Amino acid sequence: MTDASTPLSTSASTALSGTGPAFAPPGGTVHPRDSSPDHPCSVSALGTVVRDYVAKLGSPWIEGEVTEWNVRNVGTFARLRDLEGDAVISLTIWSRVRDRLPKDIKPGDHIVVCAKPEYRVKSGDLSYTVSSARHVGLGDLLENLERLRSKLRAEGLFDPGRKRRLPFLPHLVGLITAKNSDAEKDVLRNAELRWPHVSFRVEHATVQGDQCVPSVLAALRKLDDDPAVDVIVIARGGGDFQDLLGFSDERLLRAVAEARTPVVSAIGHDADRPLLDEVADLRASTPTDAAKRIVPDVAEQLAIVRQVRGRLAARVAQKLQHESVHLEQLRSRPVLRQPERMLQDRASSIEQHLARGRAATTRALARGTTDVAELRAGLRALSPQHTLDRGYAIVEVAGEIVRDAASAPQGAEARVTVARGRFAATSLGEVEP
């Protein structure tokens, strides 16, 4: 009984003494200056004090450089950077006020704004509502970028003639982006949707801050040294002007210009234009646009193939039909309806020529036979042998034919040729007739 009542007695005595938290006043009644571990103030009380304090600042004029300028229907949301330090504040310009401001304000401009700081107790956010603004000139960052732009343009790094064409269908795509970023997911997903067999080699790099340039340079050199990589994509999501300064660094720009592999710039949104867009071989407005530019759409290419095949098939069918009609026209001609007539006419002509040739040959042989017989008779009549056959003889003395009796004196040895043979004789000299 006593043990069970001890805690109650202790608690009651503590409450009666007023030393414990049981008698702590409500948090909303404690001023932040009077707060303690035993008497904390509430979030609302703190927020109210901060709001009242901020309200005392009024609407100061603030000088800075615009790093972000996003125009929406309800208003414009901007970021203003200190000209010398790293401090940045967020500005809200409602649409009714925006109409009274200069129309040419853009990231990189040097402006002066009249802004009222407001602390929202409910959300704990500090915002600056602009009521007026003046355009001073170019900010230091933008001025430096313009000088660099002019320098690189004079060197020819922006010339369209030095930009290389991307391959129609790269076998391996190099991707430089932040790890697990939306830009990486957009490029990979949209490229695979267009061409499912596309291959990527992803090199993760820091895409914001002081390590942005060295990290991207290292990834670029690694991918450019790989002969299997056909195209390199440098992708990053959107951000304000200051967040994208790394992609306007001269070191990175010259490395991209000297790269052997075509480089695609896919930085931020369409309105974001770092100098990398000017030096790269191809500028993509967004990472999603880069995925659409580096690989063809398989459905579109299949449609083109089907269209070409359809035109080719139609052309072949038309050609076949035309040739078939032409062949039918040729076959309809009389000479082709009865082609044997050509052979018959030629056969008759050949037979006529053969007959004439035979007749001419026969006549020529007959004439030749007659001529030969006449010549034979003439030759036989003139032949010495024929004369010998008639009883005449040929007498030779000393190898000379005797035509005069004086040529065969008495005792001369003579050679007598008759119709059938020869014999020797001795001359008795000339005799009386």
C-alpha positions as CSV (number, residue, x, y, z in Angstrom):
1,M,0.0,0.0,0.0
2,T,2.8,2.3,1.0
3,D,4.9,1.3,-2.0
4,A,2.1,1.9,-4.4
5,S,1.4,5.3,-3.1
6,T,5.0,6.5,-3.1
7,P,5.1,7.7,-6.7
8,L,1.9,9.5,-6.4
9,S,3.1,11.2,-3.2
10,T,6.4,12.2,-4.9
11,S,4.6,13.6,-8.0
12,A,2.1,15.5,-5.9
13,S,4.9,17.0,-3.7
14,T,6.8,18.1,-6.8
15,A,3.7,19.7,-8.3
16,L,2.9,21.5,-5.0
17,S,6.5,22.7,-4.8
18,G,6.3,24.3,-8.3
19,T,9.8,23.1,-9.2
20,G,9.0,20.5,-11.9
21,P,7.7,20.8,-15.5
22,A,4.2,20.0,-14.4
23,F,3.8,23.7,-13.6
24,A,5.7,25.0,-16.7
25,P,3.7,27.7,-18.4
26,P,2.3,27.0,-22.0
27,G,5.0,27.4,-24.7
28,G,3.0,30.1,-26.4
29,T,3.3,32.3,-23.4
30,V,7.1,32.1,-23.1
31,H,9.1,34.7,-25.0
32,P,12.1,33.3,-26.9
33,R,14.3,35.5,-24.7
34,D,12.9,33.9,-21.6
35,S,13.0,30.3,-22.9
36,S,15.0,27.6,-21.0
37,P,15.1,23.8,-21.1
38,D,12.3,23.7,-18.6
39,H,10.4,26.6,-20.1
40,P,10.8,26.4,-23.9
41,C,8.9,28.6,-26.3
42,S,6.7,27.3,-29.1
43,V,7.4,27.4,-32.8
44,S,4.6,29.8,-33.3
45,A,6.0,32.1,-30.6
46,L,9.4,32.1,-32.2
47,G,8.0,32.6,-35.7
48,T,5.9,35.5,-34.5
49,V,9.0,37.2,-32.9
50,V,11.0,36.6,-36.1
51,R,8.2,37.9,-38.3
52,D,7.8,41.1,-36.2
53,Y,11.5,41.7,-36.2
54,V,11.8,41.2,-40.0
55,A,8.8,43.5,-40.5
56,K,10.8,46.3,-38.8
57,L,13.3,46.2,-41.6
58,G,10.9,47.8,-44.0
59,S,11.6,47.7,-47.7
60,P,15.4,48.1,-48.2
61,W,17.0,48.6,-51.6
62,I,19.2,45.6,-52.4
63,E,22.0,45.4,-55.0
64,G,23.1,42.2,-56.7
65,E,23.4,40.1,-59.8
66,V,20.5,38.0,-61.2
67,T,21.4,34.3,-61.3
68,E,17.9,33.0,-61.9
69,W,14.8,34.6,-63.6
70,N,11.8,32.3,-64.0
71,V,8.7,33.9,-65.4
72,R,5.4,32.3,-64.4
73,N,1.8,33.3,-64.9
74,V,1.3,34.4,-61.2
75,G,4.7,36.1,-61.0
76,T,8.4,35.9,-61.4
77,F,10.7,34.0,-59.1
78,A,14.3,35.1,-59.1
79,R,17.6,34.7,-57.2
80,L,19.9,37.6,-56.5
81,R,23.6,37.0,-55.8
82,D,25.9,39.3,-53.9
83,L,28.4,41.1,-56.1
84,E,31.3,40.1,-54.0
85,G,30.4,37.3,-51.6
86,D,28.5,34.0,-52.0
87,A,25.3,35.2,-50.4
88,V,22.1,34.6,-52.4
89,I,18.5,35.5,-51.7
90,S,15.2,34.6,-53.3
91,L,12.9,37.2,-54.8
92,T,9.2,37.1,-55.6
93,I,7.8,39.5,-58.1
94,W,4.0,39.3,-58.5
95,S,2.5,39.8,-61.9
96,R,0.9,43.2,-61.0
97,V,4.4,44.5,-60.1
98,R,6.2,42.8,-63.0
99,D,4.5,44.9,-65.5
100,R,6.1,48.0,-64.0
101,L,9.6,46.6,-64.1
102,P,12.1,46.7,-67.0
103,K,11.3,44.1,-69.6
104,D,14.9,43.2,-70.4
105,I,16.0,41.8,-67.1
106,K,17.7,38.4,-67.5
107,P,20.3,36.2,-65.7
108,G,23.6,37.9,-65.4
109,D,22.2,41.4,-65.1
110,H,23.3,43.8,-62.4
111,I,20.1,45.3,-60.8
112,V,18.9,47.2,-57.7
113,V,15.5,46.1,-56.2
114,C,13.3,47.4,-53.5
115,A,12.2,44.3,-51.6
116,K,10.2,43.8,-48.5
117,P,11.4,40.8,-46.4
118,E,8.6,38.6,-45.1
119,Y,8.8,35.7,-42.8
120,R,6.0,33.2,-43.0
121,V,5.3,31.7,-39.6
122,K,3.4,28.8,-41.1
123,S,6.2,27.5,-43.3
124,G,9.2,29.1,-41.7
125,D,10.4,30.6,-45.0
126,L,11.9,34.0,-45.5
127,S,11.1,35.6,-48.8
128,Y,11.6,39.0,-50.4
129,T,8.7,40.6,-52.3
130,V,9.9,43.1,-54.9
131,S,8.0,46.3,-55.4
132,S,10.4,48.1,-57.7
133,A,13.6,47.4,-59.6
134,R,16.2,49.3,-61.6
135,H,18.6,48.0,-64.3
136,V,22.2,48.9,-63.5
137,G,24.1,46.9,-66.1
138,L,25.8,43.6,-66.6
139,G,26.9,41.7,-63.6
140,D,30.5,40.6,-63.2
141,L,29.7,37.0,-64.0
142,L,27.8,37.9,-67.2
143,E,30.5,40.4,-68.2
144,N,33.2,37.7,-67.8
145,L,31.1,35.3,-69.8
146,E,30.6,37.9,-72.6
147,R,34.4,38.5,-72.8
148,L,35.0,34.7,-72.9
149,R,32.3,34.4,-75.6
150,S,33.9,37.0,-77.7
151,K,37.4,35.5,-77.3
152,L,36.3,32.0,-78.2
153,R,34.2,33.2,-81.2
154,A,37.3,35.1,-82.5
155,E,39.3,31.8,-82.2
156,G,36.6,30.0,-84.3
157,L,35.4,27.6,-81.6
158,F,31.8,28.5,-82.4
159,D,32.1,28.1,-86.2
160,P,29.5,25.7,-87.6
161,G,32.2,24.4,-90.0
162,R,34.2,22.7,-87.2
163,K,31.3,20.9,-85.8
164,R,31.2,17.2,-86.5
165,R,28.2,15.2,-87.6
166,L,26.8,12.6,-85.2
167,P,26.7,9.0,-86.4
168,F,23.3,7.9,-87.6
169,L,23.3,4.9,-85.2
170,P,26.0,4.9,-82.6
171,H,27.1,1.6,-81.2
172,L,28.1,3.0,-77.8
173,V,27.1,6.3,-76.3
174,G,29.1,7.9,-73.5
175,L,27.1,9.8,-70.9
176,I,28.4,12.3,-68.4
177,T,25.9,13.2,-65.7
178,A,25.3,13.2,-62.0
179,K,24.8,9.9,-60.2
180,N,21.1,8.9,-59.9
181,S,20.0,12.2,-61.5
182,D,16.8,12.8,-63.4
183,A,18.9,13.8,-66.4
184,E,20.5,10.3,-66.4
185,K,17.2,8.6,-66.2
186,D,15.7,10.8,-68.9
187,V,18.5,10.1,-71.4
188,L,18.6,6.4,-70.8
189,R,14.9,5.8,-70.8
190,N,14.1,7.9,-73.8
191,A,17.0,6.6,-75.8
192,E,16.0,3.0,-75.1
193,L,12.4,3.8,-76.0
194,R,13.6,5.0,-79.4
195,W,16.2,2.3,-80.0
196,P,16.0,-0.6,-77.5
197,H,19.4,-2.0,-78.4
198,V,21.4,1.2,-77.7
199,S,24.3,0.8,-75.4
200,F,25.6,3.4,-72.9
201,R,28.8,3.9,-70.9
202,V,27.9,6.2,-68.0
203,E,30.6,8.3,-66.3
204,H,29.2,10.0,-63.2
205,A,30.6,13.4,-62.4
206,T,29.9,16.4,-60.2
207,V,27.8,18.8,-62.2
208,Q,27.6,21.7,-59.7
209,G,30.1,23.6,-57.5
210,D,33.8,23.8,-57.4
211,Q,34.4,20.2,-58.4
212,C,32.2,20.4,-61.5
213,V,34.8,21.3,-64.0
214,P,37.6,18.9,-62.9
215,S,35.1,16.1,-62.5
216,V,33.5,16.6,-65.9
217,L,36.9,17.0,-67.6
218,A,38.1,13.7,-66.1
219,A,35.0,11.9,-67.4
220,L,35.3,13.6,-70.8
221,R,38.9,12.5,-71.2
222,K,38.1,8.9,-70.2
223,L,35.2,8.6,-72.7
224,D,37.2,10.4,-75.5
225,D,40.1,7.9,-75.1
226,D,37.7,5.0,-75.5
227,P,37.6,4.1,-79.3
228,A,34.4,2.2,-78.8
229,V,32.5,5.4,-77.8
230,D,30.9,7.0,-80.9
231,V,29.3,10.1,-79.3
232,I,29.5,11.8,-75.8
233,V,26.5,13.4,-74.1
234,I,27.0,15.9,-71.2
235,A,23.6,16.1,-69.5
236,R,22.4,18.0,-66.5
237,G,19.0,19.1,-65.2
238,G,18.0,22.8,-64.9
239,G,19.2,25.3,-62.4
240,D,19.9,28.9,-61.9
241,F,22.5,30.9,-63.7
242,Q,25.1,30.4,-61.0
243,D,24.6,26.6,-60.9
244,L,25.4,26.3,-64.6
245,L,28.6,28.4,-64.5
246,G,30.8,25.3,-64.6
247,F,29.6,24.5,-68.1
248,S,30.9,27.9,-69.3
249,D,34.4,27.3,-68.0
250,E,37.1,27.9,-70.5
251,R,39.0,24.7,-69.6
252,L,35.9,22.6,-70.3
253,L,35.1,24.4,-73.5
254,R,38.6,23.9,-74.9
255,A,38.6,20.3,-74.0
256,V,35.3,19.8,-75.7
257,A,36.6,21.6,-78.8
258,E,39.7,19.4,-78.9
259,A,37.8,16.1,-78.3
260,R,38.0,13.5,-81.1
261,T,34.5,12.2,-80.3
262,P,31.4,14.3,-81.2
263,V,30.0,15.9,-78.1
264,V,26.3,16.7,-77.4
265,S,25.4,19.4,-74.8
266,A,22.2,18.8,-72.9
267,I,22.3,21.3,-70.1
268,G,19.2,22.4,-68.2
269,H,16.1,23.6,-70.1
270,D,15.7,25.3,-73.4
271,A,16.2,28.8,-71.9
272,D,19.5,27.8,-70.3
273,R,22.4,28.6,-72.7
274,P,25.8,28.0,-71.2
275,L,28.8,28.4,-73.5
276,L,29.1,24.7,-73.8
277,D,26.1,24.8,-76.1
278,E,28.1,27.0,-78.5
279,V,31.2,24.8,-78.6
280,A,29.6,21.3,-78.6
281,D,28.9,19.6,-81.9
282,L,25.2,19.5,-81.2
283,R,23.1,21.4,-78.7
284,A,20.1,19.6,-77.2
285,S,17.5,21.8,-75.4
286,T,17.0,19.2,-72.7
287,P,18.4,15.8,-71.7
288,T,15.2,14.3,-73.1
289,D,15.9,16.1,-76.4
290,A,19.5,14.7,-76.4
291,A,18.1,11.2,-76.2
292,K,16.0,11.9,-79.2
293,R,18.9,13.4,-81.2
294,I,21.5,10.8,-80.7
295,V,19.6,7.7,-81.8
296,P,16.9,7.2,-84.5
297,D,13.4,6.1,-83.7
298,V,13.1,2.4,-84.5
299,A,9.4,2.8,-85.2
300,E,10.1,5.7,-87.6
301,Q,12.9,3.8,-89.3
302,L,10.7,0.7,-89.7
303,A,8.0,2.9,-91.1
304,I,10.5,4.3,-93.6
305,V,11.7,0.8,-94.5
306,R,8.1,-0.3,-95.0
307,Q,7.4,2.8,-97.1
308,V,10.5,2.2,-99.3
309,R,9.7,-1.5,-99.7
310,G,6.2,-0.5,-100.7
311,R,7.4,2.0,-103.3
312,L,9.9,-0.6,-104.6
313,A,7.3,-3.3,-104.8
314,A,4.9,-1.0,-106.6
315,R,7.7,0.1,-109.0
316,V,8.6,-3.5,-109.8
317,A,5.0,-4.5,-110.3
318,Q,4.5,-1.4,-112.6
319,K,7.7,-2.4,-114.5
320,L,6.5,-6.0,-114.9
321,Q,3.1,-4.9,-116.1
322,H,4.6,-2.5,-118.6
323,E,6.9,-5.2,-120.0
324,S,4.0,-7.7,-120.1
325,V,1.9,-5.2,-122.1
326,H,4.8,-4.5,-124.4
327,L,5.4,-8.3,-124.9
328,E,1.8,-8.9,-125.7
329,Q,2.0,-6.1,-128.3
330,L,5.0,-7.7,-129.9
331,R,3.3,-11.1,-129.8
332,S,0.2,-9.7,-131.5
333,R,2.1,-8.7,-134.6
334,P,1.6,-11.1,-137.6
335,V,5.3,-12.0,-137.8
336,L,5.2,-13.2,-134.3
337,R,1.8,-14.9,-134.5
338,Q,3.2,-17.2,-137.2
339,P,6.9,-17.2,-136.7
340,E,7.3,-20.3,-139.0
341,R,6.6,-18.1,-142.0
342,M,10.0,-16.4,-141.5
343,L,11.7,-19.8,-141.6
344,Q,9.6,-20.9,-144.6
345,D,10.5,-17.7,-146.6
346,R,14.2,-18.2,-145.7
347,A,14.0,-21.9,-146.6
348,S,12.5,-21.1,-150.0
349,S,15.1,-18.5,-150.7
350,I,17.9,-20.9,-149.7
351,E,16.4,-23.7,-152.0
352,Q,16.3,-21.2,-154.9
353,H,19.9,-20.3,-154.3
354,L,20.9,-23.9,-154.0
355,A,19.1,-24.7,-157.3
356,R,20.7,-21.9,-159.1
357,G,24.0,-22.8,-157.7
358,R,23.6,-26.4,-158.8
359,A,22.6,-25.3,-162.3
360,A,25.5,-22.9,-162.6
361,T,27.9,-25.6,-161.3
362,T,26.6,-28.1,-163.8
363,R,27.0,-25.7,-166.7
364,A,30.4,-24.7,-165.6
365,L,31.5,-28.4,-165.3
366,A,30.1,-29.1,-168.8
367,R,31.9,-26.1,-170.3
368,G,35.0,-27.2,-168.5
369,T,34.8,-30.8,-169.7
370,T,34.4,-29.6,-173.3
371,D,37.3,-27.2,-173.0
372,V,39.5,-29.9,-171.5
373,A,38.6,-32.3,-174.3
374,E,39.4,-29.6,-176.9
375,L,42.6,-28.8,-175.2
376,R,43.5,-32.4,-174.9
377,A,42.9,-32.9,-178.6
378,G,44.9,-29.9,-179.4
379,L,47.7,-31.0,-177.3
380,R,47.7,-34.5,-178.7
381,A,47.8,-33.0,-182.2
382,L,50.7,-30.9,-181.4
383,S,52.4,-33.6,-179.2
384,P,55.8,-35.0,-180.6
385,Q,54.6,-38.4,-179.4
386,H,51.7,-38.2,-181.7
387,T,54.1,-37.4,-184.5
388,L,56.2,-40.4,-183.6
389,D,53.1,-42.6,-183.4
390,R,52.5,-41.7,-187.1
391,G,55.9,-43.3,-188.0
392,Y,58.3,-40.3,-187.7
393,A,61.6,-40.5,-185.7
394,I,63.8,-38.0,-184.0
395,V,67.5,-38.2,-184.8
396,E,70.1,-36.7,-182.5
397,V,73.8,-36.3,-183.2
398,A,76.0,-35.0,-180.5
399,G,72.9,-34.1,-178.4
400,E,71.5,-31.9,-181.2
401,I,68.4,-32.8,-183.3
402,V,69.3,-33.3,-186.9
403,R,67.4,-31.0,-189.2
404,D,69.9,-31.0,-192.0
405,A,71.6,-34.0,-193.6
406,A,74.9,-32.2,-193.5
407,S,74.7,-32.4,-189.7
408,A,75.1,-36.2,-189.9
409,P,78.2,-36.8,-191.9
410,Q,79.3,-40.3,-192.6
411,G,80.4,-42.3,-189.6
412,A,78.5,-40.0,-187.1
413,E,77.0,-41.8,-184.2
414,A,73.3,-41.0,-184.1
415,R,70.5,-41.5,-181.5
416,V,67.2,-42.3,-182.9
417,T,63.9,-41.9,-180.9
418,V,60.8,-43.7,-182.3
419,A,57.3,-44.1,-181.0
420,R,58.3,-46.9,-178.7
421,G,61.9,-46.5,-177.6
422,R,65.3,-45.4,-178.7
423,F,68.2,-47.0,-180.6
424,A,71.6,-46.0,-181.9
425,A,72.7,-45.8,-185.5
426,T,75.7,-44.8,-187.6
427,S,75.3,-42.4,-190.4
428,L,76.4,-43.4,-193.9
429,G,76.4,-39.9,-195.0
430,E,74.1,-37.9,-197.2
431,V,72.4,-40.0,-199.9
432,E,70.6,-39.0,-203.1
433,P,66.8,-38.5,-202.9
